[in-house]
Amino acid sequence: MNPTVTRGLTLDAGALIALDQPSKAAIMQARLDEARRRGGSICIPIGAIAQAWRGPRQVRLARLIKASDVEVAPMTLPMARAVGAICAAGGHPDVIDVHVALCARERHHAVVTSDLDDLARIDSDLPLIHV
């Protein structure tokens, strides 16, 4: 996948957590605003929400997952099988990371992540943005 032709952003748990961290919130919001301005889509795999969600005090995260222009990607049975096969083949223990990578690959997205190394091990061609 060519990083210059990405069509949006897929967010992992680290990106979601950054939304509610005072030191990172403005940068994360600017990334989201820029993706939207360019006509890109935003995807959040459901497992990333589970990893990041701690309660209703996460106002920015709550607002983002309710936004009409944000796709919350489910883990369907075919996706679960694909994730499991990749975990088995590559020895990757984190099914959520693999789901994030597959969601981004399907959508031609860059991944906003705090775990550059983990995501790069899953798909070295995936465009990654560190949060």
N, C-alpha and C positions, 0 to 999 in steps of 0.2 A: 504494500500500500504506500502510495506516495504522499508524504505529509503536506505537500502543497495543494492536494486536491481533496482534503478532508471536507466533509459536509456538516460538521458540527462537533459536539462534545459529548462524550460519555463520562460520567462522574463515578469515581469509586468512593468508598467510605471516607478515605482521607480528605477528599475534596468536599464531601458533605460536612464533615466535622469542621473543616476550615471556615465554612460559611458562618459559623457561630463563634469563631475565635476572633476577638477584637483585632489581633495583629494581622490576620489574614483575610478577614471578611471583605474589605474593600477591594483587594486584589481579585478574590474569587468573583465578586459581583461584577467587576470590570470585565473579566473573562466571559462571563455569561452574557453581559450586555453586548460585547463585541461579537460573539457568536450569533446572537439574535440580529444585530445590525447587519451582519453579512448574509442573513437569510439561512443560517445554519440551524440544525435541530439540536435539541438537548435530550439525552437519554440517561435515566438512572435505573440500573438494574435493581430489582426488588431486594435482593440480598444485601446490597450496599446500604439500603435504607435500614434494614434490620441491624447491620453492624454499627451504624452511626446514631440511630435513634436512642435517645435517653429520656425524653419526656417533652411536655408542652412548652418548656422554656426555650426550646430551640426554634425561635420565631422565624428566622430566615429560612431554615430548613423546611419547616412546616409550610411556609409560603411557597417555596420552590416546588415541593412535591404536589401542591394543589394547583399550580399554574397550568393554564389550558394549553400552553405550548411546550410542556415537558412531558415526554413519554416515560412512564414507569414500565420497564420491561419485565414481564413475568418470567418465571422459570417453567416453561412448558415441558411436557414429557419429552418431545424430540430434543429440546435444548438440554434438558437434564441428561439425556443419553450422550449427547455430544460432549458436554462438560465432563461427564464421567469417563468417557473414552480418552479425552485429552489428559485428564488427571492420571489415568492408568498408564498411558503411553509415555508421558513425560515425568512421572513421579511427582507431580505438583500436588501438594496437600490441600490447597485452598480452593474449594469449588467456587467461591464467590469471585475471587480474582479471575478464574477461568471464564466465568459467566460475563464479567465485565469485559474481558478481552474479546470474547465472541460477539457480544452486543456491539462493541465498537467496530469490529471487523465487518459485521453485516451492514452497518450503517455508513461505513467509510468515515468514521469519526476519529478524532484524537481522544486519548484518555487523559483526564485530569486526575492526578494521583499523587499520593505521598510515598508510594512504593514503586519507584522506577524500576529497580532491579527485579522485583517479583513479576511485574507485568512484562518486562523485556524478556524474561526467561520463557514466558508463555508464547509470545509472538514478537520476535525481534524486529519485525517490519512495522509494528504498531507505532504510530506517532504518539509520543508521551509528553505531557506538560506537567512539570513538577509544581506542586502546591506548597 
